[in-house]
């Protein structure tokens, strides 16, 4: 099978420092050095970031439709736009690559897609994150939350009852409360993902996962 010649870079932009453009440009440079023709959405409209979201989406989909492959940047599945692009790419039969490592994925990551909504389901996203990415970064929730509990106990020491302390089991419950407070202020999908994720880590700390 001949190597695809044109590749699209997909990843999160909204809410990211510098709109995550440095990661897009770095990935584009890596693939160009490897002989690819690259469609980099961060280069659209000469880098302008003040246009309506619909303008970017229309331009990006046109670029994607002209490509043979798609490269996914870290965090793509927490971006509604990038997830939509991945769904479209899968339906068009594009080859999938990891934009950071440059390695080809064995198959499109369809298992994290919701057929009903065309994007990663909240529960699937939360399960994947808590089972892989976050543990690599922070360790098992029991260890991570125990460290946090010791720090919270020190900070809240004078406000706790005598001989009481914050425990690892308390941390995910408090974090769920924080995410609920933020969600009550304004809906954000990431809040729901985090609530589901902290619920799962609470079960992991309790030894039920």
N, C-alpha and C positions, 0 to 999 in steps of 0.2 A: 504494500500500500504506500503510495507516494505521500510524503509529508505535506500537510496543509500549508498554504503559503501566506494566508492573511489571518491575523488573530485579533480579537477584541479584548480589551482589558476591562474587567468589571469589578466593582468594589464599592464600599461605603464612601459617601462624600458628606451628606448632610450631618451637621453637628460635629464634624471632625476638624481638628486644627488645620488651617490652610486648605480646608475642604479635601484633605487627604491627597492633594495634588502631588506632593513629593513622592508618595508611594506609587501613584499611577505613572509618573514620569520615569521613576527608577525601573519599574517593571517593563515599560515600553522600551527603555534603552537596552535592558537585558535581552529581550526578544529580538530587537533589531540587530544586535550584535550576533545573535544566533541565526540570522538570515531571514527573519520573518518581516513581512510588511505588517505594520501595527496600526490598528484603529484605537486611538487613545481618546476617550471622551473628555479627558481633562484638557485636551487641546482644542476642543470645540469652541467656537465663538471667541477665539483668541484669549481663552482663559477667563472670560467674563463670568461673574457669579450672581448678577443682579436680574437675570431674565426669569420669566415665569417657569415653573417646574415643567409644565407641559412642553415648552420649547426644547428643553434639554431632552426630555423623554422621546419626542418625535425624532430629533436628530440622532439620538443614540440607537434607536431601533433601526433606523435606516442604515447606520454604520454596521450594526450587528448582522443585518440581513446580507451584507456583502462579504461576510467573513466565513472562513472554513473552520475556525476554532475560537474558543473563548478561554481566557485565563482569569481565574478567580483570586482576588486579593483577600488577605485575612479580614474577617468580619463581614464578608459579602452576604452571609446568610442572616445578618442582623440589619440589613439594608433592604427596604421594600423595593427600591429601584433595581438594585443589583440582583435580588432574588427573582424579580420579574424577568430580567434579562437572561438569567440562568434557565428559567423555565422555558422561555422562548427558544433559547439555544438548544436545549434538550429536544424540544419538539421539532426543530429543524435538522437535528442529527449532527450538530457540531461536535468536534472533538474537544474535550475538557482538559485544561492544564491548571496546575497550581502556579499562580503568578509569582509567588515568592521563590519557590524552588526551581520552577521551570519544568517540572516533571509532569508527564501526562497522567491523568487519572484513568484508572482502569475502566470506569464507567461513569456516566453522568450521575451526580449525587441526587438522584430522584427520590431516594428514601426520605430526604428532609423536605420534600415538597408536599404541599397539600393539594390534592387534585381538585378539591372544592374551591379553594381560594386562589390557587396558582402561586402560592408563596409558602415559605417554611411555616409549619404549624407551630404555635407557641409551645406546646408540650414537647414536640420533637426537638425544637431548638433548645429548650431548657435542658432536656435530657442529654443532648449531645454536648452541650457546654459543660455541664456539671460532671459528665463522665470522662471528659478528655481535656479540653483546653484549660479549664480553670484548675484542675488537679495538677496539670503540668506546671502551671504558674505558681500555685499557692500550696500544693500538697493536699492530702485528704482533708475533707471538711472537719473531721474530729481534731486533727492537729492544728489546722488553720484557726478554727473557732476557739480552741483552747488558748492559743496565743492571744487572740483578741479578747477573750474573757478575762485573762490576767490583766491586760491593759485597762479594760473597762472597770474592773474592780478597783484598780489603783486610782483611776480618774473619779469614780463615783463613791470612793471609800467612805467619806463622811456622810453620804446620803443613804447608805445602806444600813439595814438593821445590824445590830451587833452580831458578829460571827457569821454574817451572810456574805456571799460573794456571787459574782456573775459567773455562770457556767457556760460551757460550750453549747449546751442545749438551748440556752437563752438567746444566743447570738442570731440564729436564723429567724427566730420568732420576732425579735426586735427589728431585724432588717425587713421582714415582711410588713411590719407596721409602718416603717419608713416609706416603703414603696407604695403602700396603700394610701398614705397621706399625699404622696406626690401624684398618684393616679386620681385622687379626689380633686386635686387642683386642676389638672389637665390630663386628658387621655394621652398616653404614649405607649406604644406597643412594647417597648423595652421594659416598662414597668411590669407588664403582665408576664413577660418572659422571666424577669428576675423573681417575681413572686412565686412562679412555678418552680424556678430553680432553687430558691431558698427552701421551699416546701420539701423538695426532694433531698436537699442536703440535711434538713432536719431529720428525715427518715434515715439517712446514711449515718448520722451521728448516733441515732438510737439503735443502730445495728439492724434496721429493717430493710436495708437496700444493699 
